[in-house]
Amino acid sequence: MTDQLTADRYDAVLFDLDGVITDTAAVHASAWKTMFDDFLRRRAAEHEKPFVPFTIDGDYKTYVDGKPRYDGVRSFLRSRDIDLPDGDPGDDPEQETACGLGNRKNELVNRMLDDEGVTVYEGSVRLVHQLRDRGVRLAVVSSSRNCVAVLRAAGLLDLFEARVDGIVAADRNLPGKPAPDTFLSAAADLGTRPERAVVVEDAISGVQAGRNGGFGLVIGVDRDGDSGALRDHGADLVVADLSELVS
């Protein structure tokens, strides 16, 4: 399989960022839990109901992981039958709106990144360099609005020809994963067709997007023992680390 990732078979490889190239997925998961637990605890007290915490294995992976920030908020709130105003992306983080909660989470992420920095997966970086040497074109496709800052902090910004992140997706009015539109847009930016491109994802919503877009190969990166779920939702191949694809 490693020898198939060549320019004669595929024109491009489209990488997710968090959990695939950089080890920031845990930072995002922690920020989501901190934000939602604080919100749920206060809401439970106000309505005199038991506090049911936000879970990483259940809530984060099912409703939030891989989705645009505000879509993740809406998805989780629906799962708890919580109805909040949608608000506006410019909402203050203290506002009790879907956008306000999303902005509150983003503040936490930025604070954590400032405190802890960015860790990269060395196997992923090695694969990126090998693909570039083979003439395969590369893009980052991420729902994060922090994509450029994370790539710059990791020293990886110049390795990718195209980027479709949360900011670009909003500008182009693209729906987020599991819709395939962000990946399709990145493929178009690189001048290639979906069947000639590879999607690399660690989130269920991401492999779903790859499958939904008709991409030539969808690779799932299993960081948390979810290989079965990744395959069930669209991954053609699952690896524990992208170093397995370096030849």
C-alpha positions in Angstrom: 0.0 0.0 0.0 2.9 2.4 0.7 4.1 2.2 -2.9 0.6 3.1 -4.2 1.0 6.7 -2.8 2.8 7.9 -5.9 2.2 10.6 -8.4 1.3 8.1 -11.2 -1.6 6.7 -9.1 -2.7 9.8 -7.1 -2.2 13.5 -7.9 -2.8 14.7 -4.3 -3.1 13.8 -0.7 -5.4 15.9 1.5 -4.5 15.8 5.2 -6.6 16.7 8.2 -4.6 18.7 10.8 -5.6 17.9 14.4 -4.8 14.3 15.3 -3.2 13.6 11.9 -0.3 16.0 11.5 -0.3 17.8 14.9 -1.0 16.4 18.3 -3.6 19.0 19.1 -6.7 16.8 19.1 -6.2 16.2 22.8 -6.0 20.0 23.4 -9.3 20.5 21.5 -11.0 17.6 23.3 -9.9 19.0 26.7 -11.1 22.5 25.8 -14.5 21.2 24.7 -14.9 19.3 27.9 -13.9 22.2 30.1 -16.3 24.6 28.3 -19.2 22.2 28.1 -18.9 20.9 31.7 -18.9 24.5 33.0 -22.0 25.3 30.9 -23.8 22.1 31.8 -23.0 22.4 35.5 -24.4 26.0 35.7 -27.4 25.0 33.6 -28.2 22.0 35.8 -28.0 24.2 38.9 -30.3 26.8 37.3 -32.9 24.2 36.4 -32.4 22.1 39.6 -31.5 19.0 37.6 -28.6 16.5 37.9 -25.3 17.5 36.2 -24.4 15.1 33.4 -20.8 15.8 32.3 -19.6 16.0 28.7 -17.6 12.8 27.8 -14.7 12.5 25.5 -15.3 8.9 24.3 -19.0 9.4 23.9 -20.0 13.1 23.3 -16.8 14.5 21.8 -16.3 11.7 19.3 -20.0 11.4 18.4 -21.1 15.0 18.1 -18.1 17.3 18.0 -14.9 15.7 16.6 -13.9 16.9 13.1 -16.8 19.3 12.7 -16.7 23.0 12.4 -16.7 24.6 15.8 -20.3 26.0 15.8 -21.7 22.8 14.1 -20.1 20.8 16.9 -21.8 23.0 19.5 -25.2 22.7 17.8 -24.8 18.9 17.4 -24.0 18.3 21.1 -26.7 20.7 22.3 -29.3 18.8 20.2 -28.2 15.6 21.8 -29.1 17.0 25.2 -32.3 18.6 24.0 -30.9 22.0 24.9 -32.3 24.9 22.8 -30.1 28.0 22.7 -30.1 30.9 20.2 -27.7 30.4 17.4 -26.1 33.8 17.8 -23.4 35.2 15.6 -19.8 34.3 15.1 -18.9 37.7 16.6 -20.6 36.9 19.9 -18.7 37.5 23.1 -17.5 34.2 24.6 -19.7 34.9 27.7 -22.9 34.9 25.7 -25.2 32.0 26.1 -25.5 31.3 22.4 -24.2 28.4 20.2 -21.6 30.8 18.8 -20.8 32.2 22.2 -20.1 28.7 23.5 -17.9 28.0 20.4 -16.0 31.2 21.0 -15.5 30.3 24.6 -14.0 27.0 23.6 -11.7 28.7 21.1 -10.4 31.0 23.8 -9.5 28.0 25.9 -7.7 26.3 23.0 -5.6 29.4 22.3 -4.7 29.7 25.9 -3.6 26.0 26.0 -1.6 26.3 22.8 0.2 29.4 24.2 1.0 27.5 27.4 1.9 24.1 25.9 2.9 24.8 22.3 2.3 22.5 19.4 3.5 18.9 19.1 3.8 17.3 15.7 3.6 13.6 14.7 7.0 12.9 13.3 5.7 10.0 11.2 3.3 12.3 9.5 6.0 14.9 8.8 8.2 12.2 7.3 5.3 11.0 5.0 4.6 14.6 3.9 8.3 15.1 2.9 8.3 11.7 1.1 5.2 12.6 -0.9 6.5 16.0 -1.9 9.7 14.2 -3.1 7.5 11.9 -5.2 5.7 14.8 -6.8 2.4 14.3 -5.0 0.6 17.6 -4.3 -0.4 18.3 -0.7 -3.2 20.2 1.1 -4.5 20.6 4.6 -8.2 20.3 5.1 -9.3 21.3 8.7 -12.4 22.6 10.3 -10.2 24.6 12.7 -10.0 28.4 12.4 -6.6 28.1 14.1 -5.1 26.1 11.3 -2.5 28.7 10.1 -1.4 29.5 13.6 -0.9 25.8 14.4 1.0 25.1 11.2 3.2 28.2 11.6 3.9 27.3 15.3 4.9 23.8 14.1 7.0 25.1 11.3 5.0 23.2 8.7 3.1 26.0 6.9 5.2 26.0 3.7 4.8 22.2 3.2 1.3 22.5 1.7 0.2 24.0 -1.5 -3.4 24.5 -0.5 -5.4 25.0 2.7 -9.1 24.8 3.3 -9.7 25.5 7.0 -12.5 26.9 9.0 -11.9 30.4 7.8 -11.7 29.4 4.1 -14.8 27.2 4.4 -16.8 30.1 5.9 -15.6 32.4 3.1 -16.6 29.9 0.5 -19.9 28.9 2.3 -18.8 25.3 2.5 -20.6 22.9 4.8 -18.3 21.0 7.2 -17.5 17.3 7.6 -19.1 14.8 7.1 -20.1 16.7 4.0 -17.3 16.3 1.5 -17.3 19.9 0.3 -14.1 21.1 2.1 -12.1 18.2 0.7 -13.6 18.6 -2.8 -12.7 22.3 -2.6 -9.1 21.5 -1.7 -8.9 19.0 -4.6 -10.2 21.6 -7.0 -7.6 24.1 -5.6 -4.9 21.5 -6.6 -6.5 20.9 -10.0 -7.3 17.3 -9.4 -10.4 15.1 -9.4 -11.6 13.3 -6.2 -10.8 9.8 -7.6 -7.2 10.9 -8.1 -6.8 12.2 -4.5 -6.3 10.6 -1.1 -8.0 11.7 2.2 -6.2 11.2 5.5 -8.3 11.6 8.6 -8.5 10.6 12.2 -12.2 11.5 12.8 -15.3 9.6 11.9 -16.8 12.6 10.4 -13.7 13.1 8.3 -13.6 9.5 6.9 -17.3 9.9 6.2 -16.5 13.1 4.2 -13.8 11.2 2.2 -16.3 8.4 1.4 -19.1 10.8 0.6 -16.8 12.7 -1.8 -15.8 9.6 -3.9 -12.1 10.0 -3.2 -9.7 7.4 -4.6 -8.5 6.3 -1.1 -9.5 7.2 2.4 -6.9 6.5 5.1 -8.0 6.5 8.8 -5.4 7.3 11.5 -6.4 5.4 14.6 -4.9 7.3 17.6 -7.5 6.0 20.1 -8.4 2.4 19.3 -11.2 3.3 16.9 -10.1 1.3 13.9 -13.3 -0.6 13.6 -15.4 2.6 13.7 -13.1 4.3 11.1 -13.5 1.4 8.7 -17.2 1.2 9.3 -17.7 4.8 8.4 -15.6 4.9 5.2 -11.8 4.3 5.7 -10.3 2.0 3.1 -7.1 1.6 5.2 -6.5 2.3 8.9 -3.0 2.8 10.4 -2.0 3.6 14.0 0.6 6.2 12.7 1.5 7.5 9.3 5.0 6.3 9.7 3.5 2.9 8.6 3.2 4.5 5.1 6.7 5.7 4.9 8.9 3.5 2.7 
